[in-house]
Amino acid sequence: MARSDWDNALAESFFATIKRELLGGRPWHSRAAAHSAIFEWTEGWYNTRRLHSSLGYRSPADHETALAA
């Protein structure tokens, strides 16, 4: 499998997760409200606290900290 296939798989997994966990089929009052919710979900939950099986059940923030050490 080529590197670009893996990159695409990660992006598809992320977008599937955000659709399932945040967006769903719910209506948004404005594009700005949806943008704000996506930013808060990504920076406040997905990157800092949500555990990822592909990262050894660590959050991306914890994984990056461990790599930097």
PyMOL Python script that loads the backbone (N, CA, C, O; Angstrom):
from pymol import cmd

cmd.read_pdbstr("""\
ATOM      1  N   MET A   1       0.850  -1.178   0.000  1.00  0.00           N
ATOM      2  CA  MET A   1       0.000   0.000   0.000  1.00  0.00           C
ATOM      3  C   MET A   1       0.895   1.241   0.000  1.00  0.00           C
ATOM      4  O   MET A   1       1.833   1.333   0.791  1.00  0.00           O
ATOM      5  N   ALA A   2       0.608   2.173  -0.869  1.00  0.00           N
ATOM      6  CA  ALA A   2       1.408   3.385  -0.999  1.00  0.00           C
ATOM      7  C   ALA A   2       1.155   4.330   0.166  1.00  0.00           C
ATOM      8  O   ALA A   2       0.108   4.276   0.811  1.00  0.00           O
ATOM      9  N   ARG A   3       2.126   5.193   0.423  1.00  0.00           N
ATOM     10  CA  ARG A   3       2.026   6.170   1.516  1.00  0.00           C
ATOM     11  C   ARG A   3       0.782   7.044   1.365  1.00  0.00           C
ATOM     12  O   ARG A   3       0.114   7.338   2.356  1.00  0.00           O
ATOM     13  N   SER A   4       0.463   7.460   0.148  1.00  0.00           N
ATOM     14  CA  SER A   4      -0.700   8.320  -0.067  1.00  0.00           C
ATOM     15  C   SER A   4      -1.995   7.607   0.301  1.00  0.00           C
ATOM     16  O   SER A   4      -2.957   8.256   0.712  1.00  0.00           O
ATOM     17  N   ASP A   5      -2.038   6.276   0.161  1.00  0.00           N
ATOM     18  CA  ASP A   5      -3.221   5.522   0.564  1.00  0.00           C
ATOM     19  C   ASP A   5      -3.414   5.594   2.071  1.00  0.00           C
ATOM     20  O   ASP A   5      -4.544   5.701   2.548  1.00  0.00           O
ATOM     21  N   TRP A   6      -2.319   5.536   2.825  1.00  0.00           N
ATOM     22  CA  TRP A   6      -2.413   5.634   4.275  1.00  0.00           C
ATOM     23  C   TRP A   6      -2.863   7.031   4.691  1.00  0.00           C
ATOM     24  O   TRP A   6      -3.692   7.180   5.588  1.00  0.00           O
ATOM     25  N   ASP A   7      -2.312   8.057   4.036  1.00  0.00           N
ATOM     26  CA  ASP A   7      -2.698   9.431   4.347  1.00  0.00           C
ATOM     27  C   ASP A   7      -4.192   9.622   4.125  1.00  0.00           C
ATOM     28  O   ASP A   7      -4.867  10.248   4.943  1.00  0.00           O
ATOM     29  N   ASN A   8      -4.705   9.093   3.036  1.00  0.00           N
ATOM     30  CA  ASN A   8      -6.118   9.209   2.725  1.00  0.00           C
ATOM     31  C   ASN A   8      -6.966   8.449   3.742  1.00  0.00           C
ATOM     32  O   ASN A   8      -8.033   8.922   4.133  1.00  0.00           O
ATOM     33  N   ALA A   9      -6.507   7.291   4.167  1.00  0.00           N
ATOM     34  CA  ALA A   9      -7.254   6.496   5.146  1.00  0.00           C
ATOM     35  C   ALA A   9      -7.383   7.248   6.468  1.00  0.00           C
ATOM     36  O   ALA A   9      -8.436   7.205   7.105  1.00  0.00           O
ATOM     37  N   LEU A  10      -6.326   7.931   6.881  1.00  0.00           N
ATOM     38  CA  LEU A  10      -6.385   8.711   8.118  1.00  0.00           C
ATOM     39  C   LEU A  10      -7.390   9.852   8.006  1.00  0.00           C
ATOM     40  O   LEU A  10      -8.169  10.099   8.926  1.00  0.00           O
ATOM     41  N   ALA A  11      -7.363  10.538   6.880  1.00  0.00           N
ATOM     42  CA  ALA A  11      -8.306  11.646   6.669  1.00  0.00           C
ATOM     43  C   ALA A  11      -9.731  11.126   6.628  1.00  0.00           C
ATOM     44  O   ALA A  11     -10.622  11.726   7.229  1.00  0.00           O
ATOM     45  N   GLU A  12      -9.960  10.032   5.937  1.00  0.00           N
ATOM     46  CA  GLU A  12     -11.311   9.466   5.865  1.00  0.00           C
ATOM     47  C   GLU A  12     -11.790   9.030   7.241  1.00  0.00           C
ATOM     48  O   GLU A  12     -12.961   9.216   7.572  1.00  0.00           O
ATOM     49  N   SER A  13     -10.919   8.461   8.036  1.00  0.00           N
ATOM     50  CA  SER A  13     -11.283   8.050   9.387  1.00  0.00           C
ATOM     51  C   SER A  13     -11.649   9.262  10.236  1.00  0.00           C
ATOM     52  O   SER A  13     -12.634   9.232  10.974  1.00  0.00           O
ATOM     53  N   PHE A  14     -10.855  10.333  10.134  1.00  0.00           N
ATOM     54  CA  PHE A  14     -11.138  11.553  10.893  1.00  0.00           C
ATOM     55  C   PHE A  14     -12.497  12.127  10.512  1.00  0.00           C
ATOM     56  O   PHE A  14     -13.299  12.455  11.387  1.00  0.00           O
ATOM     57  N   PHE A  15     -12.761  12.250   9.221  1.00  0.00           N
ATOM     58  CA  PHE A  15     -14.022  12.840   8.783  1.00  0.00           C
ATOM     59  C   PHE A  15     -15.220  11.951   9.127  1.00  0.00           C
ATOM     60  O   PHE A  15     -16.295  12.463   9.438  1.00  0.00           O
ATOM     61  N   ALA A  16     -15.048  10.645   9.077  1.00  0.00           N
ATOM     62  CA  ALA A  16     -16.130   9.750   9.494  1.00  0.00           C
ATOM     63  C   ALA A  16     -16.422   9.928  10.983  1.00  0.00           C
ATOM     64  O   ALA A  16     -17.581   9.928  11.398  1.00  0.00           O
ATOM     65  N   THR A  17     -15.370  10.080  11.781  1.00  0.00           N
ATOM     66  CA  THR A  17     -15.540  10.274  13.223  1.00  0.00           C
ATOM     67  C   THR A  17     -16.229  11.592  13.526  1.00  0.00           C
ATOM     68  O   THR A  17     -17.139  11.631  14.353  1.00  0.00           O
ATOM     69  N   ILE A  18     -15.819  12.665  12.881  1.00  0.00           N
ATOM     70  CA  ILE A  18     -16.432  13.961  13.159  1.00  0.00           C
ATOM     71  C   ILE A  18     -17.902  13.974  12.727  1.00  0.00           C
ATOM     72  O   ILE A  18     -18.740  14.586  13.390  1.00  0.00           O
ATOM     73  N   LYS A  19     -18.211  13.306  11.627  1.00  0.00           N
ATOM     74  CA  LYS A  19     -19.610  13.221  11.202  1.00  0.00           C
ATOM     75  C   LYS A  19     -20.431  12.434  12.207  1.00  0.00           C
ATOM     76  O   LYS A  19     -21.557  12.816  12.528  1.00  0.00           O
ATOM     77  N   ARG A  20     -19.878  11.342  12.703  1.00  0.00           N
ATOM     78  CA  ARG A  20     -20.602  10.481  13.636  1.00  0.00           C
ATOM     79  C   ARG A  20     -20.732  11.128  15.009  1.00  0.00           C
ATOM     80  O   ARG A  20     -21.810  11.097  15.603  1.00  0.00           O
ATOM     81  N   GLU A  21     -19.650  11.715  15.527  1.00  0.00           N
ATOM     82  CA  GLU A  21     -19.640  12.210  16.899  1.00  0.00           C
ATOM     83  C   GLU A  21     -20.129  13.646  17.059  1.00  0.00           C
ATOM     84  O   GLU A  21     -20.599  14.009  18.137  1.00  0.00           O
ATOM     85  N   LEU A  22     -20.033  14.458  16.037  1.00  0.00           N
ATOM     86  CA  LEU A  22     -20.395  15.871  16.189  1.00  0.00           C
ATOM     87  C   LEU A  22     -21.495  16.300  15.241  1.00  0.00           C
ATOM     88  O   LEU A  22     -22.529  16.809  15.674  1.00  0.00           O
ATOM     89  N   LEU A  23     -21.288  16.106  13.992  1.00  0.00           N
ATOM     90  CA  LEU A  23     -22.189  16.689  13.012  1.00  0.00           C
ATOM     91  C   LEU A  23     -23.492  15.924  12.851  1.00  0.00           C
ATOM     92  O   LEU A  23     -24.576  16.506  12.890  1.00  0.00           O
ATOM     93  N   GLY A  24     -23.377  14.615  12.671  1.00  0.00           N
ATOM     94  CA  GLY A  24     -24.567  13.804  12.476  1.00  0.00           C
ATOM     95  C   GLY A  24     -25.463  14.406  11.414  1.00  0.00           C
ATOM     96  O   GLY A  24     -24.984  14.871  10.380  1.00  0.00           O
ATOM     97  N   GLY A  25     -26.734  14.399  11.659  1.00  0.00           N
ATOM     98  CA  GLY A  25     -27.672  14.996  10.723  1.00  0.00           C
ATOM     99  C   GLY A  25     -28.257  16.281  11.269  1.00  0.00           C
ATOM    100  O   GLY A  25     -29.249  16.792  10.748  1.00  0.00           O
ATOM    101  N   ARG A  26     -27.641  16.806  12.326  1.00  0.00           N
ATOM    102  CA  ARG A  26     -28.228  17.973  12.975  1.00  0.00           C
ATOM    103  C   ARG A  26     -28.072  19.237  12.133  1.00  0.00           C
ATOM    104  O   ARG A  26     -27.051  19.436  11.475  1.00  0.00           O
ATOM    105  N   PRO A  27     -29.078  20.070  12.163  1.00  0.00           N
ATOM    106  CA  PRO A  27     -28.995  21.320  11.408  1.00  0.00           C
ATOM    107  C   PRO A  27     -28.165  22.361  12.156  1.00  0.00           C
ATOM    108  O   PRO A  27     -28.108  22.354  13.385  1.00  0.00           O
ATOM    109  N   TRP A  28     -27.530  23.243  11.413  1.00  0.00           N
ATOM    110  CA  TRP A  28     -26.736  24.319  11.999  1.00  0.00           C
ATOM    111  C   TRP A  28     -27.383  25.650  11.636  1.00  0.00           C
ATOM    112  O   TRP A  28     -27.865  25.826  10.517  1.00  0.00           O
ATOM    113  N   HIS A  29     -27.393  26.580  12.574  1.00  0.00           N
ATOM    114  CA  HIS A  29     -28.021  27.878  12.356  1.00  0.00           C
ATOM    115  C   HIS A  29     -27.236  28.713  11.353  1.00  0.00           C
ATOM    116  O   HIS A  29     -27.804  29.529  10.628  1.00  0.00           O
ATOM    117  N   SER A  30     -25.941  28.503  11.322  1.00  0.00           N
ATOM    118  CA  SER A  30     -25.101  29.255  10.383  1.00  0.00           C
ATOM    119  C   SER A  30     -23.825  28.477  10.118  1.00  0.00           C
ATOM    120  O   SER A  30     -23.460  27.558  10.850  1.00  0.00           O
ATOM    121  N   ARG A  31     -23.174  28.872   9.061  1.00  0.00           N
ATOM    122  CA  ARG A  31     -21.880  28.265   8.735  1.00  0.00           C
ATOM    123  C   ARG A  31     -20.865  28.568   9.829  1.00  0.00           C
ATOM    124  O   ARG A  31     -20.032  27.724  10.160  1.00  0.00           O
ATOM    125  N   ALA A  32     -20.934  29.774  10.392  1.00  0.00           N
ATOM    126  CA  ALA A  32     -20.014  30.170  11.464  1.00  0.00           C
ATOM    127  C   ALA A  32     -20.211  29.306  12.701  1.00  0.00           C
ATOM    128  O   ALA A  32     -19.238  28.949  13.365  1.00  0.00           O
ATOM    129  N   ALA A  33     -21.457  28.964  13.021  1.00  0.00           N
ATOM    130  CA  ALA A  33     -21.730  28.100  14.180  1.00  0.00           C
ATOM    131  C   ALA A  33     -21.152  26.706  13.962  1.00  0.00           C
ATOM    132  O   ALA A  33     -20.584  26.118  14.883  1.00  0.00           O
ATOM    133  N   ALA A  34     -21.291  26.179  12.761  1.00  0.00           N
ATOM    134  CA  ALA A  34     -20.725  24.861  12.449  1.00  0.00           C
ATOM    135  C   ALA A  34     -19.201  24.918  12.508  1.00  0.00           C
ATOM    136  O   ALA A  34     -18.567  24.013  13.050  1.00  0.00           O
ATOM    137  N   HIS A  35     -18.617  25.964  11.959  1.00  0.00           N
ATOM    138  CA  HIS A  35     -17.161  26.127  11.976  1.00  0.00           C
ATOM    139  C   HIS A  35     -16.639  26.182  13.402  1.00  0.00           C
ATOM    140  O   HIS A  35     -15.645  25.536  13.733  1.00  0.00           O
ATOM    141  N   SER A  36     -17.309  26.950  14.240  1.00  0.00           N
ATOM    142  CA  SER A  36     -16.908  27.077  15.642  1.00  0.00           C
ATOM    143  C   SER A  36     -17.010  25.736  16.374  1.00  0.00           C
ATOM    144  O   SER A  36     -16.115  25.371  17.135  1.00  0.00           O
ATOM    145  N   ALA A  37     -18.095  25.012  16.141  1.00  0.00           N
ATOM    146  CA  ALA A  37     -18.290  23.713  16.793  1.00  0.00           C
ATOM    147  C   ALA A  37     -17.218  22.719  16.356  1.00  0.00           C
ATOM    148  O   ALA A  37     -16.705  21.959  17.177  1.00  0.00           O
ATOM    149  N   ILE A  38     -16.876  22.722  15.068  1.00  0.00           N
ATOM    150  CA  ILE A  38     -15.844  21.816  14.569  1.00  0.00           C
ATOM    151  C   ILE A  38     -14.493  22.151  15.190  1.00  0.00           C
ATOM    152  O   ILE A  38     -13.756  21.252  15.594  1.00  0.00           O
ATOM    153  N   PHE A  39     -14.165  23.428  15.270  1.00  0.00           N
ATOM    154  CA  PHE A  39     -12.903  23.840  15.880  1.00  0.00           C
ATOM    155  C   PHE A  39     -12.847  23.417  17.345  1.00  0.00           C
ATOM    156  O   PHE A  39     -11.851  22.848  17.789  1.00  0.00           O
ATOM    157  N   GLU A  40     -13.908  23.692  18.093  1.00  0.00           N
ATOM    158  CA  GLU A  40     -13.935  23.326  19.513  1.00  0.00           C
ATOM    159  C   GLU A  40     -13.849  21.825  19.708  1.00  0.00           C
ATOM    160  O   GLU A  40     -13.166  21.362  20.621  1.00  0.00           O
ATOM    161  N   TRP A  41     -14.530  21.052  18.869  1.00  0.00           N
ATOM    162  CA  TRP A  41     -14.496  19.593  18.969  1.00  0.00           C
ATOM    163  C   TRP A  41     -13.084  19.080  18.677  1.00  0.00           C
ATOM    164  O   TRP A  41     -12.572  18.217  19.389  1.00  0.00           O
ATOM    165  N   THR A  42     -12.460  19.616  17.625  1.00  0.00           N
ATOM    166  CA  THR A  42     -11.130  19.161  17.234  1.00  0.00           C
ATOM    167  C   THR A  42     -10.079  19.520  18.271  1.00  0.00           C
ATOM    168  O   THR A  42      -9.313  18.659  18.703  1.00  0.00           O
ATOM    169  N   GLU A  43     -10.036  20.777  18.672  1.00  0.00           N
ATOM    170  CA  GLU A  43      -8.998  21.240  19.594  1.00  0.00           C
ATOM    171  C   GLU A  43      -9.300  20.926  21.060  1.00  0.00           C
ATOM    172  O   GLU A  43      -8.378  20.782  21.862  1.00  0.00           O
ATOM    173  N   GLY A  44     -10.560  20.822  21.408  1.00  0.00           N
ATOM    174  CA  GLY A  44     -10.918  20.588  22.810  1.00  0.00           C
ATOM    175  C   GLY A  44     -11.149  19.132  23.169  1.00  0.00           C
ATOM    176  O   GLY A  44     -11.074  18.771  24.344  1.00  0.00           O
ATOM    177  N   TRP A  45     -11.429  18.289  22.187  1.00  0.00           N
ATOM    178  CA  TRP A  45     -11.730  16.888  22.479  1.00  0.00           C
ATOM    179  C   TRP A  45     -10.860  15.942  21.655  1.00  0.00           C
ATOM    180  O   TRP A  45     -10.124  15.133  22.220  1.00  0.00           O
ATOM    181  N   TYR A  46     -10.934  16.033  20.351  1.00  0.00           N
ATOM    182  CA  TYR A  46     -10.281  15.051  19.484  1.00  0.00           C
ATOM    183  C   TYR A  46      -8.770  15.021  19.679  1.00  0.00           C
ATOM    184  O   TYR A  46      -8.191  13.941  19.803  1.00  0.00           O
ATOM    185  N   ASN A  47      -8.129  16.166  19.707  1.00  0.00           N
ATOM    186  CA  ASN A  47      -6.666  16.209  19.810  1.00  0.00           C
ATOM    187  C   ASN A  47      -6.145  16.084  21.230  1.00  0.00           C
ATOM    188  O   ASN A  47      -5.007  15.659  21.427  1.00  0.00           O
ATOM    189  N   THR A  48      -6.935  16.439  22.212  1.00  0.00           N
ATOM    190  CA  THR A  48      -6.409  16.490  23.576  1.00  0.00           C
ATOM    191  C   THR A  48      -6.866  15.357  24.483  1.00  0.00           C
ATOM    192  O   THR A  48      -6.123  14.955  25.379  1.00  0.00           O
ATOM    193  N   ARG A  49      -8.073  14.832  24.274  1.00  0.00           N
ATOM    194  CA  ARG A  49      -8.579  13.833  25.216  1.00  0.00           C
ATOM    195  C   ARG A  49      -9.047  12.522  24.599  1.00  0.00           C
ATOM    196  O   ARG A  49      -8.997  11.487  25.262  1.00  0.00           O
ATOM    197  N   ARG A  50      -9.497  12.537  23.353  1.00  0.00           N
ATOM    198  CA  ARG A  50     -10.041  11.326  22.745  1.00  0.00           C
ATOM    199  C   ARG A  50      -8.916  10.321  22.513  1.00  0.00           C
ATOM    200  O   ARG A  50      -7.897  10.649  21.906  1.00  0.00           O
ATOM    201  N   LEU A  51      -9.106   9.100  22.998  1.00  0.00           N
ATOM    202  CA  LEU A  51      -8.096   8.054  22.862  1.00  0.00           C
ATOM    203  C   LEU A  51      -8.200   7.407  21.486  1.00  0.00           C
ATOM    204  O   LEU A  51      -9.298   7.143  20.996  1.00  0.00           O
ATOM    205  N   HIS A  52      -7.059   7.157  20.874  1.00  0.00           N
ATOM    206  CA  HIS A  52      -6.994   6.592  19.533  1.00  0.00           C
ATOM    207  C   HIS A  52      -6.295   5.239  19.591  1.00  0.00           C
ATOM    208  O   HIS A  52      -5.174   5.128  20.089  1.00  0.00           O
ATOM    209  N   SER A  53      -6.960   4.225  19.084  1.00  0.00           N
ATOM    210  CA  SER A  53      -6.377   2.886  19.119  1.00  0.00           C
ATOM    211  C   SER A  53      -5.078   2.825  18.320  1.00  0.00           C
ATOM    212  O   SER A  53      -4.155   2.107  18.703  1.00  0.00           O
ATOM    213  N   SER A  54      -4.993   3.563  17.221  1.00  0.00           N
ATOM    214  CA  SER A  54      -3.780   3.525  16.400  1.00  0.00           C
ATOM    215  C   SER A  54      -2.591   4.208  17.071  1.00  0.00           C
ATOM    216  O   SER A  54      -1.458   4.066  16.611  1.00  0.00           O
ATOM    217  N   LEU A  55      -2.837   4.946  18.151  1.00  0.00           N
ATOM    218  CA  LEU A  55      -1.766   5.613  18.895  1.00  0.00           C
ATOM    219  C   LEU A  55      -1.521   4.943  20.244  1.00  0.00           C
ATOM    220  O   LEU A  55      -1.006   5.567  21.171  1.00  0.00           O
ATOM    221  N   GLY A  56      -1.892   3.678  20.343  1.00  0.00           N
ATOM    222  CA  GLY A  56      -1.696   2.956  21.596  1.00  0.00           C
ATOM    223  C   GLY A  56      -2.637   3.442  22.689  1.00  0.00           C
ATOM    224  O   GLY A  56      -2.281   3.473  23.867  1.00  0.00           O
ATOM    225  N   TYR A  57      -3.849   3.821  22.279  1.00  0.00           N
ATOM    226  CA  TYR A  57      -4.881   4.328  23.197  1.00  0.00           C
ATOM    227  C   TYR A  57      -4.395   5.551  23.975  1.00  0.00           C
ATOM    228  O   TYR A  57      -4.586   5.668  25.185  1.00  0.00           O
ATOM    229  N   ARG A  58      -3.754   6.461  23.221  1.00  0.00           N
ATOM    230  CA  ARG A  58      -3.361   7.769  23.742  1.00  0.00           C
ATOM    231  C   ARG A  58      -4.017   8.824  22.873  1.00  0.00           C
ATOM    232  O   ARG A  58      -4.419   8.546  21.743  1.00  0.00           O
ATOM    233  N   SER A  59      -4.126  10.032  23.397  1.00  0.00           N
ATOM    234  CA  SER A  59      -4.637  11.129  22.578  1.00  0.00           C
ATOM    235  C   SER A  59      -3.513  11.591  21.652  1.00  0.00           C
ATOM    236  O   SER A  59      -2.342  11.333  21.928  1.00  0.00           O
ATOM    237  N   PRO A  60      -3.861  12.274  20.550  1.00  0.00           N
ATOM    238  CA  PRO A  60      -2.815  12.801  19.688  1.00  0.00           C
ATOM    239  C   PRO A  60      -1.854  13.736  20.440  1.00  0.00           C
ATOM    240  O   PRO A  60      -0.653  13.720  20.174  1.00  0.00           O
ATOM    241  N   ALA A  61      -2.363  14.541  21.365  1.00  0.00           N
ATOM    242  CA  ALA A  61      -1.494  15.437  22.134  1.00  0.00           C
ATOM    243  C   ALA A  61      -0.506  14.625  22.978  1.00  0.00           C
ATOM    244  O   ALA A  61       0.683  14.943  23.013  1.00  0.00           O
ATOM    245  N   ASP A  62      -0.988  13.583  23.656  1.00  0.00           N
ATOM    246  CA  ASP A  62      -0.088  12.736  24.455  1.00  0.00           C
ATOM    247  C   ASP A  62       0.936  12.025  23.565  1.00  0.00           C
ATOM    248  O   ASP A  62       2.105  11.890  23.926  1.00  0.00           O
ATOM    249  N   HIS A  63       0.476  11.577  22.404  1.00  0.00           N
ATOM    250  CA  HIS A  63       1.376  10.888  21.475  1.00  0.00           C
ATOM    251  C   HIS A  63       2.486  11.831  20.994  1.00  0.00           C
ATOM    252  O   HIS A  63       3.654  11.447  20.956  1.00  0.00           O
ATOM    253  N   GLU A  64       2.119  13.065  20.628  1.00  0.00           N
ATOM    254  CA  GLU A  64       3.115  14.034  20.187  1.00  0.00           C
ATOM    255  C   GLU A  64       4.108  14.380  21.309  1.00  0.00           C
ATOM    256  O   GLU A  64       5.302  14.543  21.057  1.00  0.00           O
ATOM    257  N   THR A  65       3.612  14.489  22.526  1.00  0.00           N
ATOM    258  CA  THR A  65       4.488  14.773  23.674  1.00  0.00           C
ATOM    259  C   THR A  65       5.479  13.628  23.882  1.00  0.00           C
ATOM    260  O   THR A  65       6.659  13.864  24.143  1.00  0.00           O
ATOM    261  N   ALA A  66       5.000  12.398  23.767  1.00  0.00           N
ATOM    262  CA  ALA A  66       5.882  11.241  23.938  1.00  0.00           C
ATOM    263  C   ALA A  66       6.937  11.183  22.826  1.00  0.00           C
ATOM    264  O   ALA A  66       8.084  10.816  23.080  1.00  0.00           O
ATOM    265  N   LEU A  67       6.559  11.536  21.618  1.00  0.00           N
ATOM    266  CA  LEU A  67       7.527  11.525  20.511  1.00  0.00           C
ATOM    267  C   LEU A  67       8.599  12.600  20.687  1.00  0.00           C
ATOM    268  O   LEU A  67       9.753  12.405  20.305  1.00  0.00           O
ATOM    269  N   ALA A  68       8.211  13.727  21.265  1.00  0.00           N
ATOM    270  CA  ALA A  68       9.143  14.828  21.446  1.00  0.00           C
ATOM    271  C   ALA A  68      10.143  14.555  22.569  1.00  0.00           C
ATOM    272  O   ALA A  68      11.229  15.133  22.589  1.00  0.00           O
ATOM    273  N   ALA A  69       9.779  13.678  23.497  1.00  0.00           N
ATOM    274  CA  ALA A  69      10.650  13.386  24.644  1.00  0.00           C
ATOM    275  C   ALA A  69      11.805  12.480  24.279  1.00  0.00           C
ATOM    276  O   ALA A  69      12.623  12.147  25.137  1.00  0.00           O
TER     277      ALA A  69
END
""", "prot")
cmd.dss("prot")
cmd.show_as("cartoon", "prot")
cmd.util.cbc("prot")
cmd.orient("prot")
